[in-house]
């Protein structure tokens, strides 16, 4: 929650040792597709914290701002499951497919290299 203080009070520039969730500090290093979901009426972690996480994440995808949702009921809204499904079936699936394609290409290259080495 202290990282939330960094969002609310822009003068705070360091992460305190007792901050259990230093997400503001860590999010710029995330290298995988990241879906940020936040309720607009969250009274535990201010909505601005979710916006900042989204803005600072280099790999963020289209976020889901759940209108009227609080901290503990975001998943009760239909938009939550719809967006989560789209994320998994879309953004994440395309990465899995790219990974499989690259893995297959690397395997073929390795086989060609081994064939050339064996024929010498």
Secondary structure, DSSP 8 states (H G I E B T S, - for coil): -HHHHHHHSTT--S--TT-S--HHHHGGG--S-B--EEETT-SSS-HHHHHHHHHH-TTB-S-EEETT--SS-GGGSHHHHHHHHHIIIIIIHHHHHHHHHHHHHHHHHHHHHHHHHHH-
